[in-house]
Amino acid sequence: MILGCGVIRTIAAHKALVAILQDSNCPVVADAEALHALAFKPDVCQGKRILLTPNAGEFQVLSKRPWPSSEQERTIAVRQLAKHYHATIIVKGAEDYITDGARVHVDHEGSPYLTKGGYGDLLAGVAGALLARGQSPFDAAKAAAYLVGRAGKMASARLGESTVASDALAQLPHVLNQRRN
């Protein structure tokens, strides 16, 4: 289940998102507004197969502190956040920081043009599909970061700054075919 995309920020919406998560037994990708809802209820994640997908601003909402500037500080901060929420975390950015609280992986694939609206939704969708196929949240996050980053890099090589998320989506079959060969 992918939870939070396209939801308007209201108290009622937050209560509904938390209730859905509490009642869910399936793997979950929590993105966008679900992250804001979980900021007030981190214990809801405990015992769930859940992946939280914040950007730097949403990291600050979840952790109550800014996204650090150095790689070492980011590694520590993302690991602490994962432990606090009992979740796997991928902090999306120029480099994606992925952790389950123990292991940390930094994904360097991508393009500076991947910071537009829609890329987070694409990442959440790919990660959700991988979770649905039985991958762990950590492995799903690593694979999704690579696949979306590589697809975005391929699209932006052709389209430059005008690249949008649907252009990266169109490249996903090509990335998957490259990985098979």
TORTIDO-591825 format. One record per residue (C-alpha): x, y, z; residue in one letter. Coordinates in steps of 0.02 Angstrom, whole numbers, plus 50000, padded with zeros to 5 digits. Each point is the difference from the previous one (the first is absolute). Layout:
N
<<X,Y,Z>,'a'>
...
end
This chain:
181
<<50000,50000,50000>,'m'>
<<50060,50175,49960>,'i'>
<<49933,50122,50127>,'l'>
<<49995,50190,50001>,'g'>
<<50022,50058,49820>,'c'>
<<49875,50133,49949>,'g'>
<<49922,50017,50173>,'v'>
<<49957,50175,50064>,'i'>
<<50074,50051,50168>,'r'>
<<49858,49997,50126>,'t'>
<<49979,49926,50173>,'i'>
<<49865,49883,49933>,'a'>
<<50115,49941,49860>,'a'>
<<50141,49967,50124>,'h'>
<<49885,49900,50113>,'k'>
<<49941,49898,49850>,'a'>
<<50178,49967,49939>,'l'>
<<50054,49941,50173>,'v'>
<<49845,49889,50016>,'a'>
<<50031,49922,49830>,'i'>
<<50180,49963,50047>,'l'>
<<49950,49929,50170>,'q'>
<<49876,49881,49918>,'d'>
<<50115,49948,49858>,'s'>
<<50092,49834,49994>,'n'>
<<50076,50026,49828>,'c'>
<<50166,50083,49958>,'p'>
<<49986,50190,49994>,'v'>
<<50089,50144,49916>,'v'>
<<49961,50159,50098>,'a'>
<<50028,50158,49899>,'d'>
<<49946,50181,49996>,'a'>
<<49859,50037,50122>,'e'>
<<50014,49831,50086>,'a'>
<<50171,50057,50061>,'l'>
<<49923,50155,50078>,'h'>
<<49870,49891,50085>,'a'>
<<50131,49878,50065>,'l'>
<<50104,50142,50073>,'a'>
<<49875,50003,50144>,'f'>
<<49985,49810,50016>,'k'>
<<50168,49916,49965>,'p'>
<<49951,49846,50102>,'d'>
<<49868,49955,49869>,'v'>
<<50140,49934,49888>,'c'>
<<50061,49872,50126>,'q'>
<<49976,49822,49938>,'g'>
<<49957,50057,49824>,'k'>
<<50095,49966,49838>,'r'>
<<50010,50184,49960>,'i'>
<<50107,50116,49895>,'l'>
<<49996,50187,50035>,'l'>
<<50052,50108,49852>,'t'>
<<50034,50178,50060>,'p'>
<<50091,50136,49906>,'n'>
<<50110,50119,50102>,'a'>
<<49852,50106,50055>,'g'>
<<49898,49849,50052>,'e'>
<<50153,49932,50091>,'f'>
<<49994,50158,50105>,'q'>
<<49816,49973,50036>,'v'>
<<50033,49820,50057>,'l'>
<<50160,50034,50099>,'s'>
<<49968,50179,50060>,'k'>
<<50171,50052,49933>,'r'>
<<50071,50053,49831>,'p'>
<<50076,49878,49877>,'w'>
<<50188,50003,50036>,'p'>
<<50126,50059,49871>,'s'>
<<50140,49872,50016>,'s'>
<<49992,49818,49946>,'e'>
<<50053,49939,50172>,'q'>
<<49867,50103,50090>,'e'>
<<49868,49945,49875>,'r'>
<<50044,49817,50026>,'t'>
<<49983,50019,50188>,'i'>
<<49839,50102,49987>,'a'>
<<49911,49882,49881>,'v'>
<<50049,49849,50105>,'r'>
<<49932,50084,50158>,'q'>
<<49838,50044,49911>,'l'>
<<49976,49821,49941>,'a'>
<<50024,49936,50177>,'k'>
<<49880,50130,50071>,'h'>
<<49863,49952,49877>,'y'>
<<50038,49813,49994>,'h'>
<<50002,50019,49811>,'a'>
<<50109,49999,49847>,'t'>
<<50035,50177,49940>,'i'>
<<50053,50071,49834>,'i'>
<<50039,50186,50005>,'v'>
<<49980,50056,49821>,'k'>
<<50121,50126,49927>,'g'>
<<50149,50020,49885>,'a'>
<<50060,49846,50091>,'e'>
<<49871,49884,50078>,'d'>
<<50041,49942,50177>,'y'>
<<49922,49831,50039>,'i'>
<<50003,49909,50166>,'t'>
<<49908,49872,50102>,'d'>
<<50084,50064,50158>,'g'>
<<50147,49880,49984>,'a'>
<<50057,50003,49818>,'r'>
<<50022,50162,49904>,'v'>
<<50009,50016,49811>,'h'>
<<50028,50162,49905>,'v'>
<<49935,49998,49822>,'d'>
<<50093,50118,49882>,'h'>
<<49897,49962,49844>,'e'>
<<49894,50140,49929>,'g'>
<<50000,50173,49929>,'s'>
<<49982,50177,50070>,'p'>
<<49840,50009,49898>,'y'>
<<49915,49871,50113>,'l'>
<<49950,50128,50131>,'t'>
<<49834,50046,49919>,'k'>
<<49826,49949,50052>,'g'>
<<49953,49821,49959>,'g'>
<<50168,49917,50029>,'y'>
<<49957,49958,50180>,'g'>
<<49838,49921,49940>,'d'>
<<50096,49900,49871>,'l'>
<<50124,49941,50131>,'l'>
<<49857,49953,50118>,'a'>
<<49913,49903,49860>,'g'>
<<50154,49902,49951>,'v'>
<<50042,49962,50182>,'a'>
<<49819,49948,50032>,'g'>
<<50003,49882,49851>,'a'>
<<50161,49921,50063>,'l'>
<<49928,49981,50176>,'l'>
<<49845,49917,49924>,'a'>
<<50117,49876,49915>,'r'>
<<50071,49950,50169>,'g'>
<<50158,50104,50014>,'q'>
<<50049,50069,50170>,'s'>
<<49974,50188,50024>,'p'>
<<50190,50025,49998>,'f'>
<<50025,49904,49837>,'d'>
<<49847,50081,49921>,'a'>
<<50066,50173,50045>,'a'>
<<50172,49963,49929>,'k'>
<<49930,49931,49838>,'a'>
<<49871,50138,49980>,'a'>
<<50130,50136,50028>,'a'>
<<50113,49923,49868>,'y'>
<<49862,49966,49873>,'l'>
<<49918,50172,50012>,'v'>
<<50169,50088,50007>,'g'>
<<50066,49906,49849>,'r'>
<<49838,50029,49903>,'a'>
<<50007,50185,50044>,'g'>
<<50181,50010,49945>,'k'>
<<49956,49919,49833>,'m'>
<<49853,50117,49973>,'a'>
<<50096,50156,50050>,'s'>
<<50145,49955,49884>,'a'>
<<49877,50019,49858>,'r'>
<<49885,50139,50066>,'l'>
<<50107,50101,50121>,'g'>
<<49914,50117,50120>,'e'>
<<49829,49970,49923>,'s'>
<<49999,49820,50065>,'t'>
<<49847,49956,50103>,'v'>
<<49954,49845,50098>,'a'>
<<49900,49922,49858>,'s'>
<<50158,50008,49892>,'d'>
<<50092,49898,50131>,'a'>
<<49853,49881,50012>,'l'>
<<50012,49970,49813>,'a'>
<<50183,49949,50021>,'q'>
<<49968,49868,50136>,'l'>
<<49977,49856,49876>,'p'>
<<50168,50045,49921>,'h'>
<<50086,50001,50171>,'v'>
<<49924,49832,50043>,'l'>
<<50057,49928,49834>,'n'>
<<50178,50063,50031>,'q'>
<<50003,49915,50170>,'r'>
<<49949,49834,49922>,'r'>
<<50137,50002,49870>,'n'>
end
